[in-house]
Amino acid sequence: MNGYELLAEKLGDDVARVEAALRAQELETPSWALGNSGTRFGVFAQPGVPRDPFEKLEDAAEVHRHTGIAPSVALHIPWDRVDDFDALSDRAQELGLRLGAINPNLFQEPEYKLGSVCNPDPSVRRRAVEHIRDCIEVATRVGSDAISLWLADGTNYPGQDSLPARRRRLLDALHQVYDALGDDMELLVEYKLYEPAFYATDLADWGSALLVCQELGDRANVLVDLGHHAQGVNIEQIVSLLHGAGRLGGFHFNDRKYGDDDLIVGSIDPFQLFRIFFELVEVGAFASGVRFTVDQSHNVEPKIEAMIQTVMNLQEAYAKALLVDRQALETAQAEGDVLEANRVLTDAFSTDVRPLCAKVREQLGASHDPIGAFRASGYGERVAQARAHGTAAAWR
């Protein structure tokens, strides 16, 4: 028997449940990961990089075509601003995609050196709020139901600004933003421990983000970025806590070794990714509207292939989480059998789910071997030639 048949025999009738859940999985890829990117020291150009948001959608469609579970694309404004958003939305539909969360850029303009919505200058704060309102209008035009907000606001030195005053400015601005949301729109509030602020970040952790969301209203929820925590933080416990509070809005998936590296998710710590997915399955997050978005910067690896690998890693982590023997786990937990409870988890993590995921992709009309199929398609070579002239999109 092949790998799939062995696993199907082991699962028995339960294989149908696992396959159905995997077929229903949906991920959102980020437009900005398909443009040229780099580090704070420089941007590293690659051949065939999209020159505009329309070409970004073409590349995202390739990811979806080979994986079958990435039908949504998040946009970043102004990086993805176009003259005709209706045309962009129509093009997405033609490619079998939809446009996802809209991400305002509140960190790149010189005026934001001392912050955006927390800036001591009221004119800068007004500009920031107007930009987010503009993004809400974009979301309305393209049929998006989410504004995903990350603030680079913070201070570098003690005494630089009043921390209570910055909190008041933050809440005042976000109340204005929240009131401008469409009726079916959600505000996702992201947090980050540090960078670019190195003394105090205005939204530094899940608790500060949660407090803001509770202040704003029911349609404000916390977004968890896997790279935005201190070393050793138990992210899967944060998943449980936020979901228990009814405020788990979504994820930005990536991986890191030290800081916010934005590496391919699961490339450094696949067991952490599995543990997070285990908790997501445990709390029923896949049935409660949680948004699963990739947020990575592909600097040294081919961008489309890196995104395909990312989607595959997320699919495999979900598959392993679905294989956990919940009954055996609950029995071990009730009996206080610590070792056995841990063995149940690690047994699922150690299972080779690649044949199962390949089977599901075939059921979805996608590729058995996405990386191999993409390379064999010649798409990368064709776009490198077609896009040889013009200015490539980049995050700087």
GIMO-V954466 format. One record per backbone hydrogen bond with DSSP energy under -0.5 kcal/mol. NH is the residue of the N-H (numbers start at 1). CO is the residue of the C=O. E is the energy in kcal/mol with one decimal. If there is no record, write none. Layout:
# GIMO-V954466
nh = (NH,NH)
co = (CO,CO)
e = (E,E)
This chain:
# GIMO-V954466
nh = (6,7,8,9,10,11,12,14,15,16,17,18,19,20,21,22,23,24,25,25,27,28,29,29,31,33,34,35,36,37,39,42,44,45,49,50,56,57,58,59,60,61,62,63,64,65,66,67,68,72,73,74,75,77,80,81,88,89,90,91,92,93,94,95,96,97,98,100,102,103,103,104,105,106,112,113,114,115,119,122,124,125,126,127,128,129,130,131,132,133,134,135,136,137,138,139,140,141,142,143,144,147,148,148,149,149,150,155,160,163,166,167,168,169,170,171,172,173,174,175,176,177,178,179,180,180,181,181,185,186,187,188,188,189,189,190,190,191,192,193,195,199,200,202,204,209,210,211,212,213,214,215,216,217,220,221,221,222,223,224,225,226,226,228,233,235,238,239,240,241,242,243,244,245,246,247,248,249,249,250,251,252,253,253,255,261,263,267,273,274,275,276,277,278,279,280,281,282,283,284,285,287,288,290,291,293,293,294,295,297,298,299,306,307,308,309,310,311,312,313,314,315,316,317,318,319,320,321,322,323,323,324,326,329,330,331,332,333,334,335,336,337,338,341,342,343,344,345,346,347,348,349,350,351,351,353,357,358,359,360,361,362,363,364,365,366,367,373,374,375,376,377,378,378,379,382,383,384,385,386,387,388,392,393,395)
co = (2,3,4,5,6,7,8,11,12,13,13,14,15,16,17,18,19,20,21,22,69,292,27,72,74,30,31,32,393,44,42,39,37,43,46,34,52,53,54,55,56,57,58,59,60,61,62,63,64,27,98,29,101,103,76,78,84,85,86,87,88,89,90,91,93,92,71,73,146,75,101,102,77,104,109,110,111,112,116,120,121,121,122,123,124,125,126,127,128,129,130,131,132,133,134,135,136,137,138,139,139,186,102,146,147,188,148,200,157,161,162,163,164,165,166,167,168,169,170,171,172,173,174,175,176,177,177,178,182,145,219,147,186,187,221,149,188,223,203,228,197,155,155,153,201,205,206,207,208,209,210,211,212,213,217,187,219,247,189,250,223,224,252,225,230,233,234,235,236,237,238,239,240,241,243,242,242,222,247,222,291,224,251,293,263,259,255,264,269,270,271,272,273,274,275,276,277,278,279,281,280,284,285,285,249,251,291,28,253,262,296,297,302,303,304,305,306,307,308,309,310,311,312,313,314,315,316,317,318,319,320,321,324,325,326,327,328,329,330,331,333,332,336,337,338,339,340,341,342,343,344,345,346,347,348,351,353,354,355,356,357,358,359,360,362,361,66,369,370,371,372,373,374,375,374,378,379,380,381,382,383,385,390,50,36)
e = (-2.3,-1.9,-2.9,-2.3,-1.9,-2.4,-2.2,-1.7,-1.6,-1.1,-0.5,-2.0,-2.6,-2.2,-2.1,-2.3,-2.3,-1.4,-0.6,-0.6,-2.6,-2.7,-0.5,-2.6,-2.3,-1.0,-1.7,-0.7,-3.0,-0.7,-2.0,-0.8,-2.4,-0.7,-1.1,-0.6,-1.7,-2.0,-1.5,-1.9,-2.5,-2.4,-1.2,-1.6,-2.2,-2.7,-1.8,-1.6,-3.0,-1.2,-2.0,-2.7,-2.1,-2.3,-3.1,-2.0,-1.5,-2.5,-2.5,-2.3,-2.1,-2.0,-2.2,-1.6,-1.6,-3.2,-2.1,-3.5,-2.4,-2.6,-0.5,-0.6,-1.4,-0.7,-1.9,-1.6,-0.5,-1.8,-1.0,-0.7,-0.6,-1.9,-2.3,-1.9,-2.3,-2.4,-2.6,-2.0,-2.1,-2.5,-2.3,-2.0,-1.9,-1.9,-2.1,-2.7,-2.1,-2.1,-2.2,-0.8,-2.4,-2.6,-2.4,-0.5,-0.7,-3.2,-0.6,-2.6,-2.0,-0.6,-2.2,-1.9,-2.1,-2.5,-2.4,-2.4,-2.4,-2.6,-2.5,-2.1,-1.5,-2.0,-2.9,-2.2,-0.8,-0.8,-0.6,-1.2,-1.9,-2.2,-3.1,-3.2,-0.6,-0.6,-3.0,-2.7,-0.7,-0.7,-2.4,-1.4,-2.5,-2.1,-2.1,-1.9,-0.6,-2.0,-2.5,-2.4,-1.6,-2.3,-2.6,-1.7,-1.9,-2.3,-1.5,-2.7,-0.5,-2.7,-2.5,-2.6,-0.6,-0.5,-2.0,-1.9,-1.7,-1.4,-1.3,-2.0,-1.7,-2.5,-2.9,-2.3,-2.2,-1.5,-1.3,-2.8,-0.5,-2.5,-1.1,-1.4,-2.3,-2.4,-0.5,-3.0,-1.4,-2.1,-2.9,-2.1,-1.6,-2.2,-2.4,-2.4,-2.2,-2.6,-2.0,-2.1,-2.5,-2.5,-2.4,-0.9,-2.6,-1.4,-1.4,-1.2,-2.4,-1.7,-0.7,-2.9,-2.4,-1.8,-0.5,-1.1,-2.5,-2.0,-2.5,-2.6,-2.0,-2.3,-2.3,-2.4,-2.2,-2.3,-2.5,-2.2,-1.9,-2.3,-2.4,-1.9,-2.0,-1.0,-0.6,-0.8,-1.5,-2.3,-2.8,-2.2,-2.2,-2.6,-2.5,-1.9,-1.0,-2.6,-1.5,-2.3,-2.1,-2.2,-2.2,-1.4,-2.6,-2.4,-1.4,-2.2,-2.0,-0.6,-1.0,-1.1,-2.7,-2.4,-2.0,-2.2,-2.4,-2.0,-2.1,-1.6,-1.3,-3.1,-1.6,-3.0,-2.6,-2.5,-2.2,-1.3,-0.7,-0.8,-0.6,-2.2,-2.6,-1.8,-1.6,-2.5,-2.5,-1.1,-0.6,-3.3,-1.6)
